[in-house]
């Protein structure tokens, strides 16, 4: 069971803005929490690391990226309106009429995304999807000089959507992709610390996954640690809502436990370890097939250095890359239990080569 203190920390972590390349604020919170039970460090790539059982002969890396999608100021016009570009993958329709929370030099700066009202859009253009270049952000400035006293080109922002609790242990927030993964690896590390096994376990809150064409912080931290095994935690699409084609995406229900990924870069040895551990611990789970890349940190970690035996565990997430992503705390709790138990199952004799 996730403790009330851990839930409170999770809410604070989700509410703290940290788009890719600007993760320092949530990363600092993560390290402060980790320091209560682990040895903590950070690196120049923006990754945060927490170590338990440092004398263990085998090293296990638990990775969850702490960055989120966001926007970046590209231009401020003479009237004080800010124009933006995406950080990470956006559907621009999601941005229309939202409130934006920028990370300014002097503190948070708030604005609203503007667009022509429906009355002024030509009838033949009303069905056209908005592009991000059609939008602007109004921060209430009267002119460019005032705007530039508050904001600068290169300042990043997020949609100003705070955590909300819903019935049945469900929470809604922006940044669940994938700050929930960073939370889970830390929660798993804490449970491992309470009952350690033989391995040295390092939880890593990785940076820049949402923009990582070459692996971002995952590959730099993996190369630095050179672990024997890596377990990556990210979100996946929950398919228990309307308009989903399960034949294409799979059957993944929120509240059904962690999702174990098979295929692609996933080590069959690590997959079997996770599956056997879940069955032994009576942790419900579902499966997801990945024929090519997984579009997660696992892709970079698996091919780091001479290759790392990598597993991928996902948490079902509704409404991904929106201001109102939704997950179940039961899934979070079970995933943390699974990771901690899987780490305990690793011994000095564990062979990670599929033979």
C-alpha positions as CSV (number, residue, x, y, z in Angstrom):
1,X,0.0,0.0,0.0
2,X,1.3,3.5,-0.9
3,X,1.6,5.5,2.3
4,X,-0.2,8.9,2.6
5,X,3.2,10.5,2.8
6,X,4.2,9.0,-0.5
7,X,1.0,10.1,-2.1
8,X,1.6,13.6,-0.9
9,X,5.1,13.5,-2.3
10,X,3.7,12.2,-5.6
11,X,1.2,15.1,-5.9
12,X,4.0,17.6,-5.3
13,X,6.2,15.9,-7.9
14,X,3.4,15.9,-10.5
15,X,2.6,19.6,-9.9
16,X,6.2,20.8,-10.3
17,X,6.9,21.9,-13.9
18,X,9.8,20.1,-15.6
19,X,9.7,19.8,-19.4
20,X,12.5,18.0,-21.2
21,X,15.7,20.0,-20.7
22,X,14.2,21.9,-17.8
23,X,13.8,19.1,-15.3
24,X,15.8,20.5,-12.4
25,X,12.9,21.4,-10.1
26,X,11.2,18.0,-10.0
27,X,14.6,16.3,-10.1
28,X,15.6,18.2,-6.9
29,X,12.4,17.1,-5.2
30,X,13.1,13.5,-6.2
31,X,16.6,13.7,-4.8
32,X,15.4,15.2,-1.5
33,X,12.9,12.4,-1.1
34,X,15.5,9.7,-2.0
35,X,18.0,11.1,0.4
36,X,15.9,9.9,3.4
37,X,16.9,6.3,2.7
38,X,19.5,6.2,-0.1
39,X,22.8,7.6,-1.2
40,X,22.0,10.3,-3.8
41,X,23.8,12.1,-6.6
42,X,23.1,13.9,-9.9
43,X,25.0,14.2,-13.2
44,X,25.6,16.8,-15.9
45,X,23.0,15.3,-18.2
46,X,20.2,16.0,-15.6
47,X,19.8,12.5,-14.3
48,X,19.3,11.9,-10.6
49,X,20.5,8.7,-8.9
50,X,19.8,6.9,-5.6
51,X,21.7,3.8,-4.5
52,X,20.7,1.1,-2.0
53,X,23.0,-1.8,-0.9
54,X,26.1,-0.3,-2.5
55,X,28.3,-3.3,-1.8
56,X,26.2,-5.7,-3.8
57,X,28.1,-7.6,-6.6
58,X,25.4,-7.3,-9.2
59,X,24.0,-3.8,-10.2
60,X,20.4,-3.3,-11.1
61,X,19.2,0.0,-12.7
62,X,15.6,1.1,-12.2
63,X,14.8,3.9,-14.7
64,X,11.9,6.2,-15.0
65,X,12.1,9.5,-16.8
66,X,11.2,12.6,-14.9
67,X,10.7,15.0,-17.8
68,X,7.3,15.9,-19.4
69,X,6.2,17.5,-22.6
70,X,5.9,21.3,-22.6
71,X,6.3,24.4,-24.7
72,X,9.1,26.9,-25.3
73,X,8.9,30.6,-26.1
74,X,10.3,31.3,-29.6
75,X,9.2,34.9,-30.2
76,X,7.6,37.9,-28.4
77,X,5.8,40.4,-30.7
78,X,5.5,44.2,-30.3
79,X,2.2,43.8,-28.5
80,X,3.6,41.5,-25.9
81,X,2.2,38.2,-27.2
82,X,4.4,35.2,-26.8
83,X,4.6,32.5,-29.5
84,X,5.6,29.0,-28.7
85,X,7.0,25.7,-30.1
86,X,6.5,22.3,-28.7
87,X,8.8,20.4,-26.4
88,X,8.0,16.8,-27.1
89,X,5.0,15.4,-28.9
90,X,1.8,17.5,-28.8
91,X,-1.6,17.4,-30.4
92,X,-2.0,21.2,-30.8
93,X,-5.8,20.9,-30.3
94,X,-5.0,20.1,-26.7
95,X,-3.3,23.5,-26.2
96,X,-6.3,25.6,-27.4
97,X,-7.6,27.9,-24.6
98,X,-5.4,26.3,-22.0
99,X,-3.6,28.2,-19.2
100,X,0.2,28.0,-19.4
101,X,2.6,28.1,-16.5
102,X,6.0,29.3,-17.7
103,X,9.3,28.9,-15.7
104,X,10.5,32.5,-15.8
105,X,13.8,33.8,-14.4
106,X,12.0,35.6,-11.6
107,X,9.5,32.8,-11.0
108,X,6.3,31.4,-12.5
109,X,4.6,33.5,-15.3
110,X,1.1,32.6,-16.3
111,X,-0.7,33.1,-19.5
112,X,-3.6,31.9,-21.7
113,X,-3.4,30.3,-25.1
114,X,-5.3,32.5,-27.6
115,X,-7.0,31.6,-30.9
116,X,-9.6,33.3,-33.0
117,X,-13.1,32.8,-31.6
118,X,-15.4,30.6,-33.6
119,X,-17.4,33.7,-34.7
120,X,-14.4,35.1,-36.6
121,X,-13.3,31.9,-38.3
122,X,-14.5,31.6,-41.8
123,X,-17.1,28.8,-42.2
124,X,-14.9,26.8,-44.6
125,X,-12.0,26.9,-42.1
126,X,-13.9,25.9,-39.0
127,X,-13.2,22.1,-39.4
128,X,-9.5,22.7,-39.9
129,X,-7.4,21.5,-37.1
130,X,-5.4,24.2,-35.3
131,X,-1.6,24.3,-35.8
132,X,0.7,25.5,-33.1
133,X,1.7,28.4,-35.3
134,X,-2.0,29.5,-35.2
135,X,-1.8,30.0,-31.5
136,X,-0.2,32.6,-29.1
137,X,0.1,33.1,-25.4
138,X,-1.3,36.2,-23.7
139,X,0.5,36.9,-20.4
140,X,-1.4,40.1,-19.8
141,X,1.5,42.4,-20.9
142,X,0.7,45.7,-22.5
143,X,3.6,45.7,-24.9
144,X,6.9,43.9,-25.8
145,X,9.0,45.6,-23.2
146,X,6.7,44.6,-20.4
147,X,6.5,41.0,-21.7
148,X,10.2,40.8,-21.9
149,X,10.6,41.9,-18.3
150,X,8.6,38.8,-17.4
151,X,9.5,36.3,-20.1
152,X,12.5,35.5,-22.4
153,X,12.9,33.6,-25.6
154,X,13.9,30.1,-24.5
155,X,11.7,30.0,-21.3
156,X,9.8,26.8,-21.0
157,X,6.3,26.2,-19.8
158,X,3.6,23.5,-19.2
159,X,-0.1,23.5,-19.2
160,X,-1.3,24.7,-15.7
161,X,-3.2,21.6,-14.7
162,X,-2.8,20.4,-11.1
163,X,-3.4,17.0,-9.6
164,X,-7.0,15.9,-8.9
165,X,-8.1,12.8,-7.2
166,X,-11.1,10.8,-8.6
167,X,-13.0,7.8,-7.1
168,X,-11.5,4.3,-7.1
169,X,-8.0,5.4,-6.3
170,X,-7.5,7.2,-9.6
171,X,-5.5,10.4,-10.0
172,X,-5.5,12.9,-12.9
173,X,-2.7,15.3,-13.8
174,X,-0.4,16.5,-16.5
175,X,3.1,15.0,-16.4
176,X,2.0,11.5,-15.4
177,X,4.0,10.6,-18.5
178,X,6.4,9.8,-17.1
179,X,6.9,11.4,-13.7
180,X,4.9,8.5,-12.4
181,X,7.7,6.2,-13.6
182,X,10.2,8.3,-11.7
183,X,8.0,8.0,-8.7
184,X,7.6,4.2,-9.1
185,X,11.3,3.4,-9.3
186,X,11.9,5.5,-6.1
187,X,9.0,3.8,-4.3
188,X,10.4,0.4,-5.4
189,X,13.9,1.3,-4.2
190,X,12.4,2.2,-0.8
191,X,10.6,-1.1,-0.5
192,X,13.9,-2.9,-1.5
193,X,15.8,-0.9,1.1
194,X,13.3,-2.1,3.7
195,X,14.0,-5.7,2.7
196,X,17.2,-5.8,0.6
197,X,18.5,-8.6,-1.5
198,X,22.0,-9.4,-2.7
199,X,22.1,-6.8,-5.5
200,X,23.2,-3.2,-5.6
201,X,20.1,-1.3,-6.8
202,X,20.2,2.2,-8.4
203,X,17.0,4.1,-9.1
204,X,17.5,6.7,-11.8
205,X,15.2,9.6,-12.6
206,X,16.3,10.1,-16.2
207,X,16.2,13.3,-18.2
208,X,15.1,14.3,-21.7
209,X,13.2,11.1,-22.7
210,X,10.4,13.1,-24.5
211,X,12.9,14.6,-26.9
212,X,15.5,11.8,-27.0
213,X,16.3,10.7,-30.5
214,X,19.6,9.3,-29.3
215,X,18.6,8.1,-25.9
216,X,18.8,11.2,-23.7
217,X,19.7,10.8,-20.1
218,X,18.9,7.1,-20.2
219,X,22.0,6.2,-22.3
220,X,24.4,8.4,-20.4
221,X,23.3,7.0,-17.0
222,X,23.3,3.5,-18.3
223,X,26.8,3.9,-19.7
224,X,28.0,5.4,-16.4
225,X,26.4,2.6,-14.2
226,X,27.0,-0.3,-16.6
227,X,24.3,-2.4,-14.8
228,X,23.9,-6.1,-15.1
229,X,20.1,-5.6,-15.5
230,X,17.8,-2.6,-16.1
231,X,14.1,-2.3,-15.4
232,X,12.5,0.6,-17.1
233,X,9.1,2.0,-16.0
234,X,7.0,4.1,-18.3
235,X,3.3,4.5,-19.1
236,X,1.4,2.7,-21.8
237,X,-2.0,3.3,-23.4
238,X,-5.0,2.1,-21.3
239,X,-7.4,0.6,-23.8
240,X,-10.5,0.5,-21.6
241,X,-12.2,3.6,-22.9
242,X,-14.2,4.4,-26.1
243,X,-12.7,4.6,-29.6
244,X,-9.8,2.2,-29.0
245,X,-8.9,-0.6,-31.5
246,X,-7.7,-3.3,-29.2
247,X,-6.6,-5.4,-32.2
248,X,-4.0,-2.8,-33.0
249,X,-3.1,-1.6,-29.5
250,X,-3.8,-4.5,-27.2
251,X,-5.9,-5.1,-24.2
252,X,-4.6,-3.1,-21.2
253,X,-7.1,-2.1,-18.5
254,X,-6.5,0.5,-15.9
255,X,-6.4,-1.2,-12.5
256,X,-5.3,-4.6,-13.8
257,X,-1.8,-4.2,-12.5
258,X,1.6,-3.6,-14.3
259,X,2.0,-4.3,-18.0
260,X,4.9,-6.6,-18.9
261,X,6.4,-5.9,-22.4
262,X,7.5,-8.7,-24.6
263,X,9.6,-8.6,-27.8
264,X,11.7,-5.9,-29.3
265,X,14.6,-4.8,-27.1
266,X,13.3,-6.6,-24.0
267,X,15.6,-9.4,-22.7
268,X,13.7,-12.7,-22.6
269,X,15.7,-13.5,-19.4
270,X,14.4,-10.3,-17.7
271,X,10.9,-10.8,-19.0
272,X,10.8,-14.3,-17.5
273,X,12.2,-13.0,-14.2
274,X,9.4,-10.4,-14.1
275,X,6.7,-12.8,-15.1
276,X,7.8,-15.5,-12.6
277,X,8.1,-12.9,-9.8
278,X,4.6,-11.6,-10.5
279,X,3.2,-15.1,-10.4
280,X,5.1,-16.0,-7.2
281,X,4.0,-12.8,-5.5
282,X,0.4,-13.0,-6.7
283,X,0.7,-9.7,-8.5
284,X,-1.8,-9.4,-11.4
285,X,-0.4,-8.3,-14.7
286,X,-1.1,-8.0,-18.4
287,X,1.1,-8.3,-21.5
288,X,2.0,-6.0,-24.3
289,X,3.7,-7.1,-27.5
290,X,6.4,-4.9,-29.0
291,X,7.6,-5.9,-32.5
292,X,10.0,-3.0,-33.0
293,X,11.2,-0.2,-30.8
294,X,9.3,0.6,-27.6
295,X,9.6,4.4,-27.7
296,X,10.8,4.4,-24.1
297,X,14.2,4.6,-22.3
298,X,14.5,0.8,-22.7
299,X,15.5,1.3,-26.4
300,X,18.6,3.3,-25.4
301,X,19.5,1.3,-22.3
302,X,19.4,-2.1,-24.0
303,X,22.1,-1.2,-26.5
304,X,24.3,0.9,-24.2
305,X,27.9,-0.2,-23.9
306,X,28.1,-3.9,-24.8
307,X,24.4,-4.4,-24.2
308,X,22.3,-4.5,-21.0
309,X,19.6,-7.0,-20.1
310,X,16.6,-4.8,-20.1
311,X,13.0,-5.2,-19.1
312,X,10.1,-2.8,-19.5
313,X,7.2,-2.5,-17.1
314,X,4.4,-0.1,-18.0
315,X,1.5,1.5,-16.1
316,X,-1.8,1.9,-18.0
317,X,-2.5,5.6,-18.7
318,X,-5.6,7.2,-20.1
319,X,-5.5,10.4,-22.2
320,X,-1.7,10.4,-22.7
321,X,0.0,13.7,-23.6
322,X,-2.9,15.8,-22.3
323,X,-3.5,18.0,-19.3
324,X,-5.6,15.2,-17.7
325,X,-3.7,11.9,-17.9
326,X,-5.2,9.3,-15.6
327,X,-3.7,6.3,-13.8
328,X,-4.7,4.0,-10.9
329,X,-2.8,4.1,-7.7
330,X,-3.4,0.4,-7.4
331,X,-1.3,-0.1,-10.5
332,X,1.4,2.1,-9.1
333,X,1.5,0.1,-5.9
334,X,1.6,-3.3,-7.6
335,X,4.4,-2.1,-10.0
336,X,6.5,-1.0,-7.1
337,X,6.0,-4.3,-5.3
338,X,6.9,-6.2,-8.5
339,X,10.1,-4.2,-9.1
340,X,11.3,-4.6,-5.5
341,X,10.6,-8.4,-5.5
342,X,12.3,-8.8,-8.9
343,X,15.4,-7.1,-7.6
344,X,15.5,-9.5,-4.6
345,X,15.3,-12.4,-7.0
346,X,18.7,-11.5,-8.5
347,X,21.6,-13.3,-7.0
348,X,25.4,-13.4,-7.7
349,X,24.7,-16.5,-9.9
350,X,21.9,-15.0,-12.1
351,X,22.8,-15.4,-15.7
352,X,21.3,-12.7,-17.9
353,X,22.4,-14.3,-21.2
354,X,19.6,-16.1,-23.1
355,X,21.1,-19.6,-23.7
